[in-house]
Each structure stands twice: as structure tokens, then as C-alpha cells.
């Protein structure tokens, strides 16, 4: 059993210092993985902004409960607190500069939350997508905070990320989840979203007080806090600097309620592909729940094998789903998926009782992986290896995923990314000509058609072939990019192509020169 409840009873600052001593190695692994996701060029360009944000936080640390806690955690690890604040600031900077430097978007967490009223009670289920395959799911933690005079808190995270309240429970019977939302604004005088959620949840006594506190906050970039009361009331709040957009719902009236990374207001211009990707996952989840039989919801949410050949949709779970979490506010039971690599239906489920905060028990044993699931996990390992620059391993894992994958649509998707990797690394014209012929034969889902056309154009340009595709073959949002590359001088084009950043888990290809 990997998931462990970590009690933090009493003074959180002293507790975090002691915790930091134990969790240093885990943090260093996470930090190293995140930095490997980013090229040296991007790190240098945004590094000054990150350090600036960290120093601002450090100057205010005597005034802020969160900053004192993070400082203690970092000092327990034996690292300069500026280093940990810089790590946290990277997520804020990524949320904004992701449009200028698209590879930054790869470190932002993706999310799916489902709020329901069922015969068993009022529930909140959450999938967490994070590019930390091989790290997060190997060291999941439930941190239980009990500070004198305050209601208890519990957050589900991973070793090395204790102060990040990504999802969890408030002692008033409130479930919460933090979702990233795409936005273009950057508020330099704002506070870290992790500071906002940490301090708000410690200070508030109920949902009304959480909402009141959130109205006072100014974030750096755009995030959403989702809350569910055991009464069934749901509050969704998108915070973008000083602007707070909120909506109230009730699962007693409408169930299920499904949230991904789509903003409450339709103000995400420039993020078309990501919004469509989020909508597909949301629609897949809706269809899945409507057809649901008597299965655990975490099994439903991670049933990646359930794929239609017509009207294909990406499942709710992705190749970077490192966590699957479910809480029943009526019964006081909390369930988590445990496995290796990206979570799937066959992985086991562990249950904890909130009444005693004791050890968990297995309520569903792991089943033998089906071929689709084995291929899925191989593909998740492939992207993880690619992120770390382990290209031989990445190729091997993705080729194995292709060999094992029984689904025709996913076979085509995997082939596309293999050919795209070939395009990045192969320089021999004869080999590229063979790749070009294979690319032309692909039959991809609609969500990858624009990237397919772009790859054809890129291959034709490198091979100096007569063009068979034009800007009319891509959607409006890709036409400027198509034209930029088509008209670029060869040396500049060659440099751009080396910097292409395939993201299999998002069904996307980031282009660093794209604005």
C-alpha cells in the first residue's frame, strides 16, 4: 500500500520542518523532473521572473502564514527557501508565459472533478493529471493537518508537495479541488494560488467564509477553486487577479456536475485546442456516467479502454493521470487509486475512513492489465522518458505501446507521435521520404487533423516536395503558424523544427515560435 496518512498535529511550522527532513529526496526528484520538461532556453528566459516572484514572497514571509510554513519545509529539506518558492512560482509563470513559450504549458496540472448525489451519498471524485509519471503515483500522501483552534484539513498530494492543496477536505465537511484555467493575464502584485488556497482553507470555518475570503484575494494567474458541501451545494470560483467569477449549483437538483479546465466565462481565446481537449474529456465522462452500471466511479473515470470508433472522444483520464481520488461526504469514506504509471480501471482501490484516520484497506484488488491498458501505461512511460531526454527508452516504450494497442484510433495516434519524433531526430532524406509516405496514410481523429497537416507541410518543405496542403486545410487558429513556417528561411525553419515539443498526453504539439 503506497498511500499513507501523514498526521501533522499541532504547530504546522514545526511539523513542516520535520516533514521537510523526511521528504527532501522526493522534492529533489520532482524539481529535477519539472526542470527537465523545460529547455535551457526557456528556463533562462523566465528564470529572472521566477526569481523575482520568489524574492517578493521571501520579503513578505514574516507577515504570511503560508510563507512561514513553506520556509520551514524548505529549511527542513536543507535547501534555500528561495529555491522552493521559485519552484512554486514556476507554475504561476507557466500559466501566463505558456502562450509565449508553449512548453511551459506541459507542467500545468490538468483536472477532472465530478460532483454527484447517488444512493450512497454526496460525493466528489477527482482525476489529477500531472507530468510526474513514476514519481507522484509512487509516493501518494494524505496530509492530515490539525492546528489548535482551527478545523482540521486533509489534502491529497505527493511527498515533496505537502503545502500544495490540490484537492482535499475541510473540517466543516467541505471537499475542495484546485483546477488550472487558461488565461492571458499576469498580475505581478498578486499572490500565489497555493498561498491563497492554503491560508483561506486554514482560516475559514465554512463555505460562506471561504467565498468571502476569496473575494479579497488577488491571484497572479487564473485558477479555479471548486467546493462541495455535504448538503450538496457546489461552488465554482474562477480567480483571475482581482476578478472573481463564481457559480453556485446543487447536486440535489443537478447531478452529476462535471468540471475540467474550461473557464466559467468564455474568455479563453488563444487556447482553442486545450479547450476542445477539455470539452472532449468532459463529454466522455458525461456519456460514461449516463451508461454506468454498478461500478466504482474511480473505475469508470479511468476506464480508458471504453472508446467508440465513431464520434471518438478522448477519455477523462489521460496519459498523465497520476492520481484518482474519491470522497463520500455522507459516509466519511475516502478512496484512492493505486498503481504504476498512468491510472487505469484495473488498478486497485484503497479506502480510508475519515473517522479514525487509520491505515487504508484494499476494497478492490488490482486486476491483470488488459492489452489496451498495458499499451496505455507504456505510452505514458514513453512521454515521461521523452520529457527526461531518455529518447531510446521513449522510442522503445512507444513502439511497445503500438504493438500492444488493440484500438485502431489509438494505433494511429501513437504512429503519428512516432513519426513526429522521427521528424525531429532523423536527418537522412531517404528515411524522411519513407516517413512522409507513412504520414500521408494516417487516419487520425479530428482533434489531431491540424497537427497532421502541419507535419505534412513540414516534411514537404524539408524534402523540397511540391506542396499538397495549404492554409485552407487547417483551422483559423493554426493558419498564422502554418504561414510562418511555410515562408520561413531554411536555417530558421530548421531551428524551429528542432524545438517542436510533442505532448502525447494532451494530443498536442507545442511550437516554441508560436505566439
PEQUI-V645499 format. One record per residue. OMEGA is omega in whole degrees, 0 to 359 (* if undefined). BURIAL is + if it has 24 or more other C-alpha atoms within 12 Angstrom, else -. D_CENTER is the distance of its C-alpha to the mean C-alpha in whole Angstrom. Layout:
# PEQUI-V645499
OMEGA:BURIAL:D_CENTER + OMEGA:BURIAL:D_CENTER
This chain:
# PEQUI-V645499
185:+:24 + 184:+:21 + 183:+:20 + 172:+:22 + 180:+:23 + 180:+:24 + 176:+:26 + 187:+:26 + 178:+:30 + 184:-:32 + 183:-:31 + 181:+:27 + 177:+:28 + 179:-:30 + 182:+:28 + 176:+:25 + 179:+:28 + 180:+:28 + 179:+:25 + 178:+:24 + 182:-:27 + 190:-:26 + 182:+:22 + 184:+:23 + 180:-:22 + 179:+:19 + 181:+:18 + 177:+:19 + 180:+:18 + 180:+:14 + 180:+:16 + 180:-:17 + 181:+:14 + 180:+:12 + 178:+:16 + 177:+:16 + 187:+:14 + 177:+:16 + 179:+:19 + 181:-:22 + 181:-:23 + 179:+:20 + 180:+:20 + 184:-:24 + 181:-:23 + 184:+:21 + 181:+:22 + 178:-:25 + 180:+:22 + 180:+:20 + 178:+:23 + 178:-:25 + 182:+:22 + 181:+:23 + 176:-:26 + 178:+:26 + 182:+:25 + 180:+:27 + 183:-:30 + 191:-:29 + 181:-:28 + 183:-:32 + 189:-:31 + 177:-:27 + 180:+:27 + 182:+:23 + 176:+:24 + 180:+:27 + 180:+:25 + 177:+:22 + 179:+:25 + 179:+:27 + 180:+:24 + 180:+:24 + 175:+:28 + 177:+:27 + 182:+:25 + 179:+:28 + 177:+:26 + 179:-:27 + 177:+:25 + 181:+:24 + 180:+:22 + 177:+:20 + 177:+:20 + 178:+:19 + 179:+:16 + 181:+:15 + 181:+:16 + 180:+:14 + 178:+:11 + 180:+:14 + 180:+:15 + 182:+:12 + 179:+:12 + 186:+:16 + 177:+:17 + 177:+:14 + 179:+:17 + 181:-:19 + 190:+:17 + 182:+:15 + 177:+:14 + 181:+:12 + 183:+:10 + 182:+:8 + 182:+:7 + 181:+:5 + 172:+:2 + 189:+:3 + 166:+:6 + 175:+:9 + 178:+:12 + 176:+:16 + 186:+:19 + 164:+:22 + 179:+:26 + 178:+:27 + 181:-:30 + 178:-:29 + 179:-:28 + 189:+:25 + 174:+:21 + 179:+:18 + 187:+:15 + 168:+:12 + 177:+:9 + 177:+:6 + 184:+:3 + 182:+:4 + 183:+:7 + 177:+:9 + 180:+:11 + 179:+:15 + 185:+:14 + 186:+:12 + 177:+:13 + 183:+:17 + 180:+:17 + 182:+:15 + 170:+:17 + 182:+:19 + 181:+:20 + 184:+:23 + 176:+:25 + 180:+:28 + 182:-:30 + 179:-:33 + 181:-:34 + 174:-:30 + 180:+:29 + 177:+:26 + 174:+:23 + 176:+:20 + 180:+:17 + 183:+:14 + 180:+:13 + 177:+:14 + 181:+:17 + 182:+:17 + 186:+:14 + 183:+:17 + 181:+:17 + 181:+:14 + 181:+:14 + 175:+:11 + 179:+:13 + 186:+:16 + 176:+:20 + 185:+:23 + 178:+:26 + 183:+:27 + 184:+:26 + 175:+:23 + 182:+:19 + 175:+:16 + 177:+:13 + 179:+:11 + 172:+:9 + 175:+:8 + 180:+:11 + 179:+:12 + 184:+:16 + 185:+:18 + 178:+:20 + 186:+:20 + 188:+:22 + 182:+:24 + 181:-:25 + 179:+:22 + 175:+:21 + 178:+:18 + 179:+:15 + 175:+:15 + 181:+:19 + 182:+:19 + 181:+:18 + 184:+:19 + 179:+:23 + 183:+:23 + 175:+:22 + 186:+:24 + 187:+:27 + 179:+:27 + 181:+:29 + 182:+:28 + 181:+:25 + 180:-:28 + 176:-:28 + 181:+:24 + 179:+:25 + 180:-:28 + 182:+:26 + 179:+:23 + 181:-:26 + 190:-:27 + 173:+:24 + 181:+:23 + 176:+:19 + 180:+:19 + 190:+:16 + 178:+:15 + 179:+:13 + 174:+:13 + 179:+:15 + 184:+:16 + 178:+:19 + 174:+:21 + 178:+:24 + 175:+:26 + 182:+:29 + 179:+:26 + 179:+:26 + 177:+:22 + 176:+:21 + 183:+:18 + 174:+:19 + 181:+:17 + 180:+:18 + 187:+:19 + 179:+:21 + 184:+:24 + 178:+:23 + 173:+:22 + 183:+:22 + 176:+:22 + 178:-:23 + 180:+:24 + 176:+:25 + 182:+:26 + 173:+:25 + 180:-:29 + 181:-:30 + 180:-:26 + 2:+:24 + 170:+:22 + 186:+:20 + 179:+:16 + 172:+:13 + 181:+:10 + 181:+:10 + 180:+:13 + 177:+:15 + 175:+:18 + 181:-:21 + 184:-:21 + 185:-:20 + 178:-:18 + 181:-:20 + 180:-:19 + 189:+:16 + 184:-:17 + 182:+:15 + 178:+:12 + 178:+:14 + 177:+:16 + 179:+:13 + 178:+:11 + 180:+:15 + 179:+:15 + 179:+:13 + 180:+:15 + 177:+:18 + 181:+:18 + 179:+:17 + 178:+:20 + 182:+:22 + 182:+:21 + 179:+:22 + 181:-:25 + 188:-:26 + 172:-:25 + 183:-:28 + 180:-:28 + 176:-:25 + 185:+:23 + 178:+:20 + 174:+:17 + 178:+:19 + 184:+:19 + 182:+:15 + 179:+:15 + 185:+:18 + 182:+:17 + 182:+:20 + 185:+:21 + 176:+:22 + 177:-:24 + 175:-:26 + 183:-:27 + 182:-:25 + 176:+:22 + 174:+:18 + 179:+:15 + 179:+:14 + 177:+:12 + 180:+:10 + 178:+:9 + 174:+:10 + 177:+:7 + 183:+:7 + 181:+:9 + 175:+:10 + 195:+:12 + 183:+:14 + 177:+:17 + 175:+:20 + 184:+:23 + 180:+:25 + 184:+:28 + 182:-:29 + 179:+:27 + 181:+:25 + 182:+:21 + 176:+:20 + 173:+:17 + 173:+:16 + 179:+:17 + 175:+:17 + 180:+:17 + 182:+:14 + 184:+:12 + 177:+:13 + 183:+:16 + 185:+:19 + 178:+:21 + 184:+:20 + 178:+:21 + 179:+:21 + 180:+:22 + 176:+:23 + 174:+:24 + 180:-:27 + 182:+:26 + 185:-:30 + 180:-:31 + 180:+:27 + 179:-:29 + 178:-:28 + 176:+:26 + 180:+:27 + 177:-:26 + 172:-:26 + 180:-:25 + 177:-:26 + 176:-:24 + 174:-:26 + 182:-:26 + 173:+:24 + 181:-:25 + 179:-:25 + 182:+:22 + 177:+:20 + 177:+:21 + 179:+:21 + 180:+:17 + 177:+:16 + 180:+:19 + 178:+:16 + 177:+:13 + 180:+:16 + 180:+:17 + 179:+:14 + 179:+:13 + 178:+:17 + 180:+:17 + 183:+:15 + 179:+:17 + 179:-:20 + 192:-:22 + 178:-:23 + 178:-:25 + 180:-:23 + 178:+:20 + 181:+:23 + 182:-:25 + 181:+:21 + 175:+:21 + 175:+:25 + 178:+:25 + 179:+:22 + 181:+:24 + 184:+:27 + 189:+:26 + 180:+:24 + 185:-:26 + 186:+:24 + 180:+:26 + 180:+:23 + 174:+:21 + 179:+:24 + 179:+:24 + 180:+:20 + 177:+:20 + 180:+:24 + 182:+:23 + 174:+:20 + 179:+:23 + 179:+:25 + 175:+:23 + 177:+:23 + 181:+:26 + 180:+:27 + 192:+:25 + 183:-:27 + 179:-:30 + 182:-:33 + 184:-:36 + 180:-:37 + 178:-:39 + 179:-:35 + 179:+:33 + 177:+:36 + 178:-:35 + 180:+:31 + 179:+:32 + 180:-:34 + 180:+:32 + 182:+:29 + 183:+:32 + 184:-:32 + 176:+:28 + 189:-:28 + 175:+:24 + 185:+:22 + 184:+:23 + 179:+:19 + 184:+:20 + 180:+:23 + 179:+:23 + 177:+:22 + 179:+:24 + 178:+:27 + 180:+:26 + 176:+:26 + 179:+:29 + 182:+:30 + 179:+:29 + 179:+:31 + 179:+:34 + 180:+:34 + 182:+:34 + 180:+:37 + 178:-:39 + 174:-:39 + 183:-:40 + 176:-:37 + 179:-:36 + 180:+:33 + 178:+:33 + 179:+:31 + 182:-:33 + 178:-:30 + 178:+:27 + 184:-:26 + 185:-:27 + 180:-:23 + 188:+:24 + 178:-:28 + 179:-:28 + 179:+:26 + 184:+:28 + 177:-:31 + 183:-:30 + 181:+:29 + 185:+:32 + 184:-:35 + 173:-:33 + 185:-:36 + 180:-:35 + 179:-:35 + 178:-:32 + 180:+:31 + 178:-:31 + 179:-:29 + 184:+:26 + 177:+:26 + 184:+:25 + 175:+:22 + 187:+:20 + 181:+:17 + 177:+:16 + 183:+:12 + 183:+:13 + 178:+:10 + 187:+:10 + 183:+:13 + 173:+:14 + 182:+:16 + 178:+:16 + 185:+:19 + 180:+:20 + 181:+:23 + 179:+:22 + *:-:22
